[in-house]
């Protein structure tokens, strides 16, 4: 292996996280080895362990990156809209764009959630979902205050339905082995969701 320049720990960790996300596009996460990550980054396997204590620490760092980047994308999408219901649509589409750009992410999450025990990765997933839910409830609350929601809409149920709609599209995309069709399936699904939320 050719000599590799030494990078600061944070920079090398970022490279390893990016390599894990890239490999997860086509490989099931439990099948990705530290040797695979080392080869993708261009370092020795020992170098990987100089930056992460173990494989679990790598996947925890991956989910920390996902949580930070996805929430930033969702917040930016919501902030760019001037009204709450268009903001919800922007959040919906921003989430799907993120999955299209990083198709390994749902594979990582779904794999981790199959384990019954508590893990650091699962805690990161839970923190992501809690922050996501808070954003949706804020937007739904603003829509309700403006009188834009249909009578009797339960914000908690609406937020759960919103996340479930995204997850359903992602699952179908994974099963079909092709990217989510943002301009067809996603638009139609959100249109149905909005029809149930919006005041007639």
C-alpha positions as CSV (number, residue, x, y, z in Angstrom):
1,X,0.0,0.0,0.0
2,X,1.4,3.4,-0.9
3,X,2.3,5.9,1.8
4,X,-0.7,7.8,3.0
5,X,-0.4,11.3,4.5
6,X,-1.4,11.6,8.1
7,X,-4.6,13.6,8.6
8,X,-5.9,15.1,11.8
9,X,-8.2,12.6,13.6
10,X,-11.4,14.5,12.8
11,X,-10.6,14.7,9.1
12,X,-9.8,11.0,9.0
13,X,-12.9,10.1,10.9
14,X,-14.9,12.1,8.4
15,X,-13.3,10.1,5.6
16,X,-14.2,6.8,7.2
17,X,-17.8,7.9,7.8
18,X,-18.1,9.0,4.2
19,X,-16.6,5.6,3.1
20,X,-19.2,3.7,5.3
21,X,-22.0,5.7,3.7
22,X,-20.7,5.0,0.2
23,X,-20.3,1.3,0.8
24,X,-23.8,1.0,2.4
25,X,-25.2,2.2,-1.0
26,X,-24.8,-1.4,-2.3
27,X,-23.7,-3.5,0.7
28,X,-25.7,-4.6,3.8
29,X,-24.1,-2.7,6.8
30,X,-23.3,-5.9,8.8
31,X,-21.3,-7.2,5.8
32,X,-19.1,-4.1,5.6
33,X,-15.8,-4.8,7.4
34,X,-13.2,-2.5,8.8
35,X,-10.9,-3.9,6.1
36,X,-13.4,-2.7,3.5
37,X,-13.5,0.7,5.1
38,X,-9.7,0.8,5.3
39,X,-9.4,-0.1,1.6
40,X,-12.0,2.5,0.6
41,X,-10.1,5.3,2.5
42,X,-6.7,4.0,1.5
43,X,-5.3,3.3,4.9
44,X,-4.4,0.2,6.9
45,X,-7.0,-1.5,9.0
46,X,-4.9,-0.6,12.1
47,X,-5.2,3.1,11.1
48,X,-9.0,2.7,11.2
49,X,-8.8,1.6,14.8
50,X,-6.5,4.5,15.7
51,X,-9.5,6.8,14.9
52,X,-12.4,4.6,16.1
53,X,-12.3,2.2,19.1
54,X,-14.4,-0.4,17.3
55,X,-16.9,-1.0,14.5
56,X,-19.9,0.1,16.6
57,X,-18.2,3.5,17.1
58,X,-17.9,3.9,13.4
59,X,-21.6,3.3,12.8
60,X,-22.5,5.6,15.7
61,X,-20.4,8.3,14.0
62,X,-22.2,7.6,10.8
63,X,-25.6,8.1,12.4
64,X,-24.4,11.3,14.2
65,X,-23.5,12.6,10.7
66,X,-26.9,11.6,9.3
67,X,-28.7,13.2,12.2
68,X,-26.8,16.5,11.8
69,X,-27.0,16.7,8.1
70,X,-30.6,15.5,7.6
71,X,-32.0,17.8,10.3
72,X,-30.1,20.7,8.8
73,X,-31.6,19.9,5.4
74,X,-35.1,19.7,6.9
75,X,-34.7,22.9,8.9
76,X,-33.4,24.8,5.8
77,X,-36.2,23.5,3.7
78,X,-38.8,24.6,6.3
79,X,-37.2,28.0,6.7
80,X,-37.2,28.7,3.0
81,X,-41.0,28.4,2.9
82,X,-43.2,31.4,3.9
83,X,-46.2,29.3,5.2
84,X,-46.5,26.2,7.2
85,X,-48.2,23.8,4.7
86,X,-45.7,24.6,1.9
87,X,-43.0,24.2,4.5
88,X,-44.3,20.7,5.3
89,X,-44.1,19.9,1.6
90,X,-40.6,21.3,1.4
91,X,-39.6,19.1,4.4
92,X,-41.1,16.0,2.8
93,X,-39.2,16.5,-0.5
94,X,-36.0,17.5,1.3
95,X,-36.1,14.2,3.2
96,X,-36.6,12.2,0.0
97,X,-33.8,14.1,-1.7
98,X,-31.5,13.2,1.1
99,X,-32.3,9.6,0.8
100,X,-31.8,9.7,-3.0
101,X,-28.4,11.3,-2.3
102,X,-27.5,8.8,0.5
103,X,-29.4,5.5,-0.3
104,X,-27.3,3.6,2.3
105,X,-28.9,5.6,5.2
106,X,-32.2,3.8,5.3
107,X,-30.4,0.5,5.0
108,X,-28.3,1.4,8.0
109,X,-31.3,2.5,10.1
110,X,-33.5,-0.5,9.2
111,X,-30.7,-2.9,10.0
112,X,-30.1,-1.3,13.4
113,X,-33.7,-1.2,14.4
114,X,-34.0,-4.9,14.0
115,X,-31.9,-5.4,17.1
116,X,-34.0,-5.6,20.3
117,X,-31.3,-4.2,22.6
118,X,-30.2,-0.6,23.2
119,X,-27.3,0.6,21.2
120,X,-25.6,4.0,20.7
121,X,-26.7,3.9,17.0
122,X,-30.3,3.3,18.1
123,X,-30.0,6.3,20.5
124,X,-28.9,8.5,17.5
125,X,-31.8,7.3,15.4
126,X,-34.2,8.0,18.3
127,X,-32.7,11.5,18.7
128,X,-33.2,12.1,15.0
129,X,-36.8,11.0,15.1
130,X,-37.6,13.2,18.2
131,X,-36.1,16.3,16.5
132,X,-37.9,15.5,13.3
133,X,-41.2,15.1,15.2
134,X,-40.7,18.4,17.0
135,X,-40.2,20.2,13.6
136,X,-43.3,18.7,12.2
137,X,-45.4,19.5,15.3
138,X,-44.2,23.1,15.1
139,X,-45.2,23.4,11.5
140,X,-48.6,21.7,12.1
141,X,-49.1,24.0,15.1
142,X,-48.5,27.1,13.0
143,X,-50.9,25.8,10.4
144,X,-53.6,25.2,13.0
145,X,-53.1,28.7,14.4
146,X,-53.6,30.1,10.9
147,X,-56.8,28.1,10.6
148,X,-55.3,26.1,7.7
149,X,-55.9,22.6,9.2
150,X,-59.1,20.6,8.8
151,X,-61.2,20.4,12.0
152,X,-60.2,17.5,14.2
153,X,-56.7,16.9,12.8
154,X,-54.6,15.4,15.6
155,X,-51.1,16.9,15.2
156,X,-49.4,13.8,16.7
157,X,-51.2,11.5,14.3
158,X,-50.5,13.8,11.4
159,X,-46.8,13.8,12.2
160,X,-46.7,10.0,12.5
161,X,-48.5,9.7,9.1
162,X,-46.1,12.2,7.6
163,X,-43.0,10.1,8.7
164,X,-44.8,6.9,7.7
165,X,-45.4,8.2,4.2
166,X,-41.7,9.0,3.8
167,X,-40.7,5.6,5.2
168,X,-43.2,3.8,2.9
169,X,-41.8,5.5,-0.2
170,X,-38.3,4.7,0.9
171,X,-39.1,1.0,1.5
172,X,-40.8,0.7,-1.9
173,X,-37.7,2.3,-3.5
174,X,-35.4,-0.1,-1.8
175,X,-37.6,-3.1,-2.8
176,X,-37.7,-1.9,-6.4
177,X,-34.0,-1.2,-6.5
178,X,-34.3,2.2,-8.0
179,X,-34.4,5.8,-6.7
180,X,-37.6,7.3,-5.4
181,X,-39.5,9.1,-8.2
182,X,-39.7,12.5,-6.7
183,X,-41.8,14.0,-9.4
184,X,-44.4,11.2,-9.6
185,X,-44.8,9.0,-6.6
186,X,-43.7,11.5,-4.0
187,X,-45.8,14.3,-5.3
188,X,-48.9,12.0,-5.4
189,X,-48.3,10.8,-1.9
190,X,-47.9,14.2,-0.4
191,X,-50.9,15.5,-2.3
192,X,-53.0,12.8,-0.6
193,X,-51.5,13.6,2.8
194,X,-52.2,17.3,2.3
195,X,-55.7,16.7,1.3
196,X,-56.4,15.1,4.7
197,X,-54.7,17.9,6.6
198,X,-55.9,21.0,4.8
199,X,-59.1,22.8,5.7
200,X,-61.6,22.6,2.9
